[in-house]
Amino acid sequence: MKILLTGSTGYIGKRLLPVLIEAGHEVVCCVRDVKRFNPPESLANRISVLQIDLLDPKSLEKIPLDIDGAYYLVHSMSSKGDYEKMEEESAINFREALNRTAAKHVIYLSGIVNEEELSKHLSSRKNVEIELAKGNYNFTALRAGIIIGSGSASFEIIRDIVEKLPIMITPKWLNTKCQPIGIRDVISFLSKSLFNPATYNQDFDIGGPDILSYKEMLLEYGKERNLKRRIMVVPIMTPKLSSYWLYFVTSTSYNLATSLVNSMKIEVVCRDNRLNKLLDIKPLNYKESLKSAFRKIENNEIVSSWKDAYSSSGITFGISEFIQVPTYGCFKDIQKRQIENLEDCKAKIWKIGGETGWYYGNWLWSLRGILDKMVGGVGLRRGRTSPTEIHVGDVIDFWRVLYADRKEGRLLLFAEMKLPGEAWLEFKVQDNQLIQTATFRPLGLAGRMYWYLVLPFHGFIFKGLINQLTKKRE
C-alpha cells in the first residue's frame, strides 16, 4: 500500500516511518523542508519525499493520486500568532487535497478531549478532527494525553524538573489527573489502526493503565532515578506565572509552555480502553515507559526529539533560506589554526554542545543561555538529541544545524537565541587547517551596538574554542 506520512521529520513521524516500511508499505514522506529530512539509508529505496506547505493548497497538488492511506501528524501549538486558525486552514487544505486521491483511510493523532471546557490547544485539536472527518475517506482519530518516551516533550519536561529541583514549589495544576502512554504503544496504535475497518469513522482515547496526577508522575520519576524530591503545591500561581515557571525550569519554549499550562489544568483521562482489545495491545504502565526511555537514553538510541522541531524555538524558516552565509553588511570573527590530529578535531566538532559543552569558557556560554531565557529565548537547555551524530535540522543548544558533513569536515549553525540580528557559526576543515567563522548580520543600530558590546567576549571565547578543537588530546 502507498501511505502518505505528514510530519515525517517530527517526533512521532520519525518513529512511525520504519514501522510502516517494515509492514511492507511504500511511504510518501511529506516535509516542509527537504534539506532537513535525513532518513536512514536502509529506508531510502522504499520512500519518496515531497516538500509541501499545508497552508499552500498549490503545493498539495504534488500529492500522488494513487495513495491508499495517510497519517496527519502535524500541529502548530508552538507557533506564534493564531495557531488555531493555522491548524484549521491546514486541515481543510489537506482534506481537500486528499479528496482528489484514492485514499481509503486517514488517521489523525489528536489529544484527549473529554471535558466540556477545553484549553485553546485541545479545542484546536478537536476542530482539526471535525474538519478532517468531512473527507471522502474513512477517518480515525486517536486521542492521546501525555506521551512518555526518550525525546518526547512530556518526558523531557519531567526530566528537566526532577533532575534539577530537589525542592519544588509548584502550581496547583500538578494535582490534575492524566493518563500517560509510552511512545512504543502510541506507534503500535497508529500502525495497527491503519486499514482496520473496526476503527473506521470513529475516535478512540489511547493511554496506559495508570491514572496519575502530574505530581505523582514527577515523584515516580524521582524514585526511578533514586532522587529524593519534595513538592509543595501552592494555589497562588496564575496561568501566566505558571507558564514562566515551566519556561525557566525546563527546555520548553514560552509559547509551548503557555499552551501546556492551559492544557494541564484539564484532566486528560481515557473514556475507555476498547481499542486495546480491538487491536490486541497491552500498553506499558508509567513505570515501564520510564524505564524504556532510560534504556534508549543510556544506549544513545534516541530516534527523534521534540527539540529538533522548528516549534522548539518558535522560529519558522526553511534551511535553504539561511544556508548561504551572507557577507555584505556583516561582522565576522574568523579564526584559523593548524590541526594536530584531523580525526580527533572532527570528533570534537561533532560532539560540541549538549553534555559535552563548548570546550572553553563554558560558564560564559551558560551565562549567555541564562540571559537568552530571561528575554524569552530558548537558552541552552535544549541540548542535543545524540551525543555524537549531527543531522541537518537538529538542535545544538541555542543553534540550529544548517549543514553537516563530517567527511567534508564542515558544520554550519544558525543562532536561534534572541538577537538584534542574525548569526551563524561555521567550522570548516581545509588543507589540514580549521577555519572557524562567526558571522553576525546586525539589525539596525541596536545590532551594531550589540556586536561591539560582546566583541571582547568573542575574542576570548572563540580563540579558546578553536585552540581546544585543534589541539591533540593528551
C-alpha positions as CSV (number, residue, x, y, z in Angstrom):
1,M,0.0,0.0,0.0
2,K,1.1,3.6,-0.7
3,I,1.0,5.7,2.5
4,L,1.2,9.5,2.8
5,L,3.1,10.4,6.0
6,T,2.8,14.1,7.1
7,G,5.1,15.2,9.9
8,S,7.9,12.9,8.7
9,T,10.6,15.0,10.4
10,G,8.6,15.2,13.6
11,Y,8.8,13.3,16.9
12,I,6.1,10.7,16.0
13,G,6.7,10.6,12.3
14,K,10.3,9.6,12.6
15,R,9.4,6.7,14.7
16,L,6.4,5.6,12.7
17,L,8.2,5.6,9.3
18,P,10.4,2.5,9.8
19,V,7.4,0.6,11.3
20,L,5.4,1.3,8.1
21,I,8.3,0.3,5.9
22,E,8.7,-3.0,7.9
23,A,5.0,-3.7,7.3
24,G,5.7,-3.6,3.6
25,H,4.2,-0.2,2.7
26,E,5.6,2.3,0.2
27,V,5.7,5.6,2.1
28,V,5.5,9.1,0.6
29,C,7.1,11.5,3.2
30,C,5.7,15.0,3.3
31,V,8.1,17.6,4.7
32,R,8.2,21.3,4.9
33,D,11.9,21.4,4.1
34,V,13.6,18.5,2.2
35,K,17.1,19.7,3.3
36,R,16.4,18.7,6.9
37,F,14.9,15.3,6.2
38,N,17.5,12.6,6.9
39,P,16.0,9.1,6.7
40,P,18.3,6.1,7.3
41,E,19.9,4.8,4.1
42,S,18.3,1.4,4.7
43,L,14.8,3.1,4.1
44,A,15.8,5.3,1.2
45,N,14.6,2.9,-1.6
46,R,11.2,2.4,0.0
47,I,10.3,6.1,0.3
48,S,9.7,9.2,-1.8
49,V,9.8,12.7,-0.5
50,L,7.5,15.7,-1.1
51,Q,8.2,19.2,0.0
52,I,4.8,20.7,0.8
53,D,3.2,23.5,2.9
54,L,-0.2,22.7,4.3
55,L,-1.1,26.4,4.3
56,D,-0.4,26.5,0.5
57,P,-3.0,24.5,-1.4
58,K,-1.0,24.8,-4.6
59,S,1.9,22.8,-3.0
60,L,-0.5,20.0,-2.1
61,E,-1.2,19.3,-5.7
62,K,2.1,17.3,-5.6
63,I,0.4,14.6,-3.5
64,P,0.1,11.4,-5.7
65,L,-3.4,10.5,-6.7
66,D,-2.8,6.8,-6.1
67,I,-2.1,6.9,-2.4
68,D,-4.1,4.4,-0.3
69,G,-3.9,5.9,3.2
70,A,-2.5,8.8,5.1
71,Y,-1.3,9.9,8.6
72,Y,-1.9,13.5,9.7
73,L,0.8,14.2,12.4
74,V,1.2,17.9,12.3
75,H,0.3,20.7,14.7
76,S,1.2,24.4,15.2
77,M,0.9,24.6,19.0
78,S,4.2,26.3,19.5
79,S,3.8,28.8,16.6
80,K,3.5,32.5,17.1
81,G,0.2,34.1,16.1
82,D,-3.2,32.5,15.8
83,Y,-2.3,28.8,15.7
84,E,-5.9,27.7,15.9
85,K,-6.7,29.4,12.6
86,M,-3.5,28.0,11.1
87,E,-4.4,24.4,12.2
88,E,-7.9,24.7,10.9
89,E,-6.8,26.0,7.5
90,S,-4.1,23.3,7.2
91,A,-6.7,20.6,8.0
92,I,-9.1,21.9,5.4
93,N,-6.4,22.2,2.7
94,F,-5.2,18.6,3.5
95,R,-8.8,17.3,3.4
96,E,-9.5,18.9,0.0
97,A,-6.2,17.5,-1.4
98,L,-6.9,14.0,-0.1
99,N,-10.4,14.1,-1.6
100,R,-8.8,14.2,-5.1
101,T,-6.9,11.0,-4.4
102,A,-7.8,7.3,-4.0
103,A,-7.2,7.4,-0.2
104,K,-9.3,5.0,1.7
105,H,-8.2,5.8,5.3
106,V,-6.8,8.8,7.2
107,I,-5.5,8.6,10.8
108,Y,-5.0,11.7,13.0
109,L,-3.2,11.7,16.3
110,S,-5.1,14.1,18.4
111,G,-5.4,15.0,22.1
112,I,-7.9,13.6,24.7
113,V,-10.9,16.0,24.8
114,N,-13.3,14.6,27.4
115,E,-14.2,17.8,29.2
116,E,-16.8,20.4,28.1
117,E,-14.4,23.3,28.7
118,L,-11.3,22.7,26.7
119,S,-8.0,24.6,26.6
120,K,-7.2,26.5,23.4
121,H,-4.8,23.7,22.4
122,L,-7.2,20.9,22.9
123,S,-10.1,22.8,21.3
124,S,-7.9,23.3,18.2
125,R,-7.1,19.6,18.1
126,K,-10.8,18.8,18.3
127,N,-11.6,21.3,15.5
128,V,-9.0,19.6,13.3
129,E,-10.7,16.3,13.9
130,I,-14.0,17.8,12.8
131,E,-12.6,19.2,9.6
132,L,-10.6,16.1,8.6
133,A,-13.6,13.8,9.3
134,K,-15.6,15.6,6.5
135,G,-13.4,14.0,3.8
136,N,-14.4,11.3,1.3
137,Y,-12.3,8.7,3.1
138,N,-12.6,6.7,6.3
139,F,-11.3,8.7,9.2
140,T,-9.9,7.6,12.6
141,A,-8.8,9.9,15.4
142,L,-6.6,8.6,18.1
143,R,-6.5,10.8,21.2
144,A,-3.5,10.7,23.5
145,G,-2.6,12.6,26.6
146,I,1.0,12.7,28.0
147,I,3.4,10.7,25.8
148,I,6.4,9.2,27.6
149,G,9.5,8.3,25.6
150,S,13.1,9.3,25.0
151,G,13.0,12.7,23.4
152,S,9.3,13.4,23.9
153,A,8.3,16.9,25.1
154,S,6.5,15.5,28.1
155,F,9.3,13.2,29.2
156,E,12.0,15.9,28.7
157,I,9.9,18.4,30.8
158,I,9.5,15.9,33.6
159,R,13.2,15.1,33.3
160,D,14.2,18.7,33.5
161,I,12.1,19.4,36.5
162,V,13.0,16.4,38.6
163,E,16.7,16.3,37.8
164,K,17.3,20.0,38.6
165,L,15.0,20.7,41.5
166,P,15.3,18.8,44.8
167,I,12.6,21.0,46.3
168,M,9.7,22.3,44.2
169,I,7.2,25.0,44.8
170,T,4.7,24.3,42.1
171,P,1.4,25.5,40.6
172,K,-1.8,23.8,41.6
173,W,-2.3,22.1,38.2
174,L,0.2,19.5,39.4
175,N,-2.8,17.8,41.1
176,T,-4.5,17.4,37.8
177,K,-5.1,13.8,36.7
178,C,-3.8,12.4,33.4
179,Q,-3.3,9.0,31.8
180,P,0.3,8.8,30.3
181,I,1.1,6.4,27.5
182,G,4.5,5.2,26.2
183,I,5.7,6.2,22.8
184,R,6.1,2.5,21.9
185,D,2.4,2.0,22.4
186,V,1.4,5.1,20.5
187,I,3.3,3.8,17.5
188,S,1.5,0.4,17.9
189,F,-1.9,2.0,17.9
190,L,-1.1,4.2,14.9
191,S,0.3,1.3,12.8
192,K,-2.3,-1.3,13.8
193,S,-5.3,1.0,13.2
194,L,-4.4,1.5,9.5
195,F,-6.9,-0.1,7.1
196,N,-8.6,-1.8,10.1
197,P,-12.4,-1.5,9.4
198,A,-13.1,-1.7,13.1
199,T,-11.5,1.7,13.5
200,Y,-13.2,3.5,10.6
201,N,-15.0,6.7,11.2
202,Q,-14.5,6.7,15.0
203,D,-12.4,8.4,17.6
204,F,-10.6,6.5,20.4
205,D,-8.7,7.6,23.5
206,I,-5.4,5.8,24.0
207,G,-3.5,5.7,27.3
208,G,-1.5,3.4,29.6
209,P,-3.1,1.6,32.6
210,D,-2.2,4.3,35.2
211,I,-4.2,7.4,36.1
212,L,-1.8,9.7,37.9
213,S,-1.5,13.4,38.9
214,Y,1.4,15.3,37.4
215,K,2.8,15.4,41.0
216,E,2.7,11.6,41.2
217,M,4.4,11.4,37.8
218,L,7.3,13.7,39.0
219,L,7.7,11.7,42.2
220,E,7.7,8.4,40.4
221,Y,10.4,9.7,38.0
222,G,12.5,10.7,41.0
223,K,12.0,7.3,42.6
224,E,13.2,5.6,39.4
225,R,16.3,7.8,39.4
226,N,16.9,7.4,43.1
227,L,16.4,11.1,43.6
228,K,14.6,12.3,46.8
229,R,12.3,15.2,45.9
230,R,9.9,17.3,47.9
231,I,7.0,19.0,46.1
232,M,4.8,21.8,47.6
233,V,1.8,22.8,45.6
234,V,0.6,26.4,46.0
235,P,-2.6,27.9,44.7
236,I,-1.3,31.4,44.1
237,M,0.4,30.9,40.7
238,T,-1.7,32.4,37.9
239,P,-1.5,30.7,34.4
240,K,1.0,33.4,33.3
241,L,3.2,32.8,36.3
242,S,2.9,29.0,35.8
243,S,4.0,29.5,32.2
244,Y,7.0,31.4,33.2
245,W,7.8,28.8,35.9
246,L,7.7,26.0,33.3
247,Y,9.6,28.0,30.8
248,F,12.5,28.9,33.1
249,V,12.8,25.5,34.7
250,T,12.6,23.4,31.6
251,S,13.9,23.5,28.0
252,T,10.5,24.3,26.5
253,S,9.8,27.5,24.6
254,Y,7.5,30.1,26.2
255,N,4.8,29.6,23.5
256,L,4.8,25.9,24.2
257,A,4.8,26.4,28.0
258,T,1.8,28.6,27.8
259,S,-0.2,26.0,25.7
260,L,0.9,23.2,28.0
261,V,-0.1,25.1,31.2
262,N,-3.6,25.8,29.8
263,S,-4.0,22.1,28.9
264,M,-2.6,20.8,32.2
265,K,-5.4,22.4,34.1
266,I,-7.8,20.0,32.4
267,E,-8.0,16.2,33.2
268,V,-6.9,14.0,30.3
269,V,-8.2,10.6,31.2
270,C,-9.3,8.0,28.7
271,R,-13.1,7.3,28.4
272,D,-12.5,3.6,27.9
273,N,-9.8,1.1,26.6
274,R,-11.9,-0.6,23.9
275,L,-9.2,-0.1,21.3
276,N,-6.8,-2.1,23.3
277,K,-9.0,-5.2,22.8
278,L,-9.7,-4.4,19.2
279,L,-6.0,-4.2,18.3
280,D,-4.7,-6.6,20.9
281,I,-2.4,-4.1,22.5
282,K,-1.5,-4.1,26.2
283,P,0.1,-0.7,27.0
284,L,3.0,-0.4,29.3
285,N,2.4,1.3,32.7
286,Y,4.1,4.6,33.6
287,K,7.0,3.0,35.4
288,E,7.7,0.6,32.5
289,S,7.5,3.5,30.0
290,L,10.1,5.5,32.1
291,K,12.4,2.5,32.1
292,S,12.1,2.1,28.4
293,A,13.0,5.8,27.9
294,F,16.0,5.5,30.2
295,R,17.3,2.5,28.3
296,K,17.2,4.4,25.0
297,I,19.0,7.4,26.5
298,E,21.7,5.2,28.1
299,N,22.3,3.4,24.8
300,N,22.2,6.6,22.7
301,E,19.2,5.3,20.8
302,I,17.0,8.4,20.7
303,V,15.4,8.2,17.3
304,S,13.7,11.6,17.5
305,S,13.3,14.5,19.8
306,W,10.7,17.3,20.1
307,K,13.6,19.8,20.5
308,D,14.7,19.2,16.9
309,A,11.3,20.5,15.6
310,Y,11.2,24.1,14.5
311,S,8.5,24.7,17.1
312,S,11.0,24.3,19.9
313,S,12.3,27.8,19.0
314,G,9.2,29.4,17.8
315,I,11.0,30.3,14.6
316,T,9.6,29.2,11.2
317,F,12.0,29.1,8.3
318,G,13.5,26.8,5.7
319,I,17.0,25.6,6.0
320,S,17.7,26.8,2.4
321,E,16.9,30.4,3.4
322,F,20.0,30.6,5.6
323,I,22.5,28.1,4.3
324,Q,24.2,30.7,2.3
325,V,26.1,32.8,4.9
326,P,25.9,36.5,3.9
327,T,28.9,38.8,3.6
328,Y,27.5,42.2,2.8
329,G,26.8,44.4,5.9
330,C,28.1,41.6,8.3
331,F,30.5,41.5,11.1
332,K,32.8,38.5,11.2
333,D,35.2,36.8,13.6
334,I,37.5,34.5,11.7
335,Q,39.9,32.2,13.5
336,K,42.3,29.8,11.8
337,R,44.5,27.1,13.3
338,Q,46.6,24.1,12.1
339,I,45.1,20.8,13.1
340,E,47.3,18.4,15.1
341,N,45.0,15.4,14.5
342,L,42.3,15.6,11.8
343,E,40.0,12.8,13.0
344,D,40.3,14.0,16.6
345,C,39.3,17.5,15.6
346,K,36.3,16.3,13.6
347,A,35.2,14.1,16.5
348,K,35.3,17.1,18.9
349,I,33.3,19.3,16.5
350,W,30.7,16.6,16.1
351,K,30.3,16.3,19.9
352,I,30.1,20.1,20.5
353,G,27.3,21.4,22.8
354,G,24.9,19.5,25.0
355,E,26.5,17.4,27.7
356,T,30.0,18.0,26.2
357,G,29.7,21.7,26.3
358,W,31.8,24.2,24.3
359,Y,35.3,23.2,25.3
360,Y,36.3,26.6,26.5
361,G,34.6,29.3,28.7
362,N,31.6,27.1,29.4
363,W,30.5,29.4,32.2
364,L,30.2,32.3,29.6
365,W,28.1,30.1,27.3
366,S,25.9,29.2,30.3
367,L,25.6,32.9,31.2
368,R,24.6,33.7,27.6
369,G,22.0,30.9,27.8
370,I,20.5,32.3,31.0
371,L,20.4,35.8,29.6
372,D,18.6,34.4,26.5
373,K,16.0,32.7,28.6
374,M,15.4,36.0,30.5
375,V,14.4,37.8,27.3
376,G,12.2,34.9,26.0
377,G,14.8,32.9,24.1
378,V,15.5,29.2,24.0
379,G,18.6,29.2,26.2
380,L,21.0,26.3,26.4
381,R,18.6,23.7,27.9
382,R,17.6,22.0,24.7
383,G,21.0,20.4,24.5
384,R,21.2,17.9,21.6
385,T,19.5,14.6,20.6
386,S,22.6,12.5,20.0
387,P,25.9,13.0,21.7
388,T,27.9,12.0,18.5
389,E,25.6,12.3,15.5
390,I,24.5,15.6,13.8
391,H,22.0,16.0,11.1
392,V,20.6,19.0,9.2
393,G,17.8,20.5,11.2
394,D,19.0,19.2,14.5
395,V,19.2,21.5,17.6
396,I,22.5,22.1,19.4
397,D,21.7,24.2,22.4
398,F,20.6,27.6,21.0
399,W,21.8,26.8,17.5
400,R,20.1,25.1,14.5
401,V,22.2,22.8,12.2
402,L,22.0,24.1,8.6
403,Y,24.7,21.9,7.1
404,A,26.6,18.9,8.5
405,D,29.1,16.8,6.5
406,R,31.6,15.0,8.7
407,K,33.6,13.6,5.7
408,E,33.9,17.1,4.3
409,G,34.6,18.5,7.7
410,R,32.1,21.3,7.6
411,L,29.4,22.2,10.2
412,L,27.2,25.3,9.8
413,L,25.0,26.5,12.7
414,F,22.4,29.3,12.8
415,A,21.6,31.0,16.0
416,E,18.0,30.7,17.5
417,M,18.8,32.9,20.5
418,K,17.2,36.3,20.9
419,L,19.4,38.7,18.9
420,P,19.2,42.2,17.3
421,G,20.1,40.5,14.0
422,E,21.1,37.1,12.7
423,A,24.1,34.9,13.5
424,W,25.9,31.9,12.0
425,L,28.8,29.8,13.4
426,E,30.8,27.7,10.9
427,F,33.5,25.1,11.3
428,K,35.4,24.2,8.1
429,V,38.4,21.8,7.7
430,Q,40.6,22.8,4.8
431,D,44.2,21.9,4.0
432,N,44.7,20.4,7.5
433,Q,43.5,23.7,8.9
434,L,40.4,24.5,10.9
435,I,38.6,27.7,9.8
436,Q,36.1,28.9,12.4
437,T,33.9,31.8,11.4
438,A,31.3,33.6,13.4
439,T,29.1,35.8,11.3
440,F,26.6,38.5,12.6
441,R,24.2,40.4,10.4
442,P,23.0,43.3,12.6
443,L,19.5,44.7,12.5
444,G,19.8,48.5,12.8
445,L,21.7,50.4,15.3
446,A,20.9,48.0,18.2
447,G,22.5,45.2,16.3
448,R,25.7,47.2,15.7
449,M,25.9,48.2,19.4
450,Y,25.3,44.6,20.4
451,W,28.3,43.4,18.3
452,Y,30.7,45.9,19.8
453,L,29.4,45.2,23.3
454,V,30.1,41.4,23.0
455,L,33.3,41.7,20.9
456,P,35.7,41.4,23.9
457,F,34.0,38.2,25.0
458,H,34.0,36.8,21.4
459,G,37.8,37.3,21.3
460,F,38.1,35.3,24.5
461,I,35.6,32.5,23.7
462,F,36.3,31.9,20.0
463,K,40.0,31.8,20.4
464,G,39.8,29.4,23.3
465,L,37.3,27.3,21.4
466,I,39.4,26.8,18.2
467,N,42.5,26.2,20.3
468,Q,40.7,23.3,22.1
469,L,39.3,21.9,18.9
470,T,42.6,21.7,17.1
471,K,44.8,20.6,20.0
472,K,45.6,16.9,20.1
473,R,44.1,15.1,23.1
474,E,46.6,14.2,25.8
